[in-house]
Amino acid sequence: MTLKKPRSKSATVAATYRTDLGLILNWLKLNKAITAHGAIREIRNDLHAVSVKSKVNKMELNNLVKDRFGVFAKVI
């Protein structure tokens, strides 16, 4: 019997504007998709990101974000 490592439950959510990222975090909290998040940081002049600990895998998290916010946000 081999033990598999659990899939990573941490992800980075990125958006163009800090306010968009705040809305995304609130949406994910309301849907109980994340347990915690870090501080919002600026990656480049036109991109902000935040690290999140999720209850779902990255693909499901990506689907939630893309369904609601479309091209304005992405899960890395």
C-alpha positions as CSV (number, residue, x, y, z in Angstrom):
1,M,0.0,0.0,0.0
2,T,1.4,3.4,-1.0
3,L,0.5,6.6,0.5
4,K,-0.2,9.5,-2.0
5,K,0.5,13.1,-1.2
6,P,-2.6,15.1,-1.0
7,R,-3.0,17.6,-3.8
8,S,-1.9,21.1,-3.0
9,K,-4.6,23.2,-1.4
10,S,-2.7,26.5,-1.8
11,A,-3.1,28.7,-4.9
12,T,-2.5,32.3,-6.0
13,V,-5.3,34.4,-7.3
14,A,-4.4,37.3,-9.6
15,A,-6.4,40.3,-10.9
16,T,-5.6,43.6,-12.5
17,Y,-7.1,45.8,-9.8
18,R,-6.9,45.5,-6.0
19,T,-10.6,46.2,-5.7
20,D,-11.4,43.3,-8.1
21,L,-9.2,41.0,-6.0
22,G,-11.2,42.0,-2.9
23,L,-14.5,41.1,-4.5
24,I,-13.0,37.8,-5.6
25,L,-11.9,37.0,-2.1
26,N,-15.3,37.9,-0.7
27,W,-17.0,35.7,-3.3
28,L,-14.7,32.7,-2.5
29,K,-15.4,33.1,1.2
30,L,-19.1,33.2,0.7
31,N,-18.9,30.0,-1.3
32,K,-16.8,28.4,1.4
33,A,-14.1,27.7,-1.2
34,I,-11.2,29.2,0.8
35,T,-10.1,28.9,4.5
36,A,-7.5,31.7,4.6
37,H,-5.8,34.2,2.5
38,G,-2.6,36.3,2.7
39,A,-2.0,40.0,2.1
40,I,-2.7,41.5,-1.4
41,R,0.6,42.3,-3.1
42,E,1.5,44.0,-6.3
43,I,3.4,41.8,-8.7
44,R,3.8,44.2,-11.5
45,N,2.3,47.7,-12.2
46,D,-0.8,46.1,-13.7
47,L,-1.2,42.9,-11.7
48,H,-2.1,42.2,-8.0
49,A,-2.1,38.8,-6.4
50,V,-2.9,37.0,-3.2
51,S,-2.1,33.5,-1.8
52,V,-5.1,31.5,-0.6
53,K,-5.6,28.2,1.2
54,S,-8.5,26.5,-0.4
55,K,-10.9,23.7,0.5
56,V,-11.1,22.6,-3.1
57,N,-8.5,21.8,-5.7
58,K,-7.1,24.3,-8.1
59,M,-9.2,23.3,-11.0
60,E,-12.5,23.7,-9.0
61,L,-11.2,27.0,-7.6
62,N,-10.3,28.2,-11.2
63,N,-13.8,27.2,-12.4
64,L,-15.5,29.2,-9.6
65,V,-13.4,32.3,-10.3
66,K,-13.8,32.0,-14.1
67,D,-17.6,31.5,-13.9
68,R,-18.1,34.6,-11.8
69,F,-15.4,37.0,-13.0
70,G,-14.3,35.7,-16.4
71,V,-11.2,37.3,-17.9
72,F,-10.7,39.7,-15.0
73,A,-9.1,37.1,-12.7
74,K,-7.1,34.0,-12.9
75,V,-5.8,31.2,-10.6
76,I,-2.1,30.5,-10.8
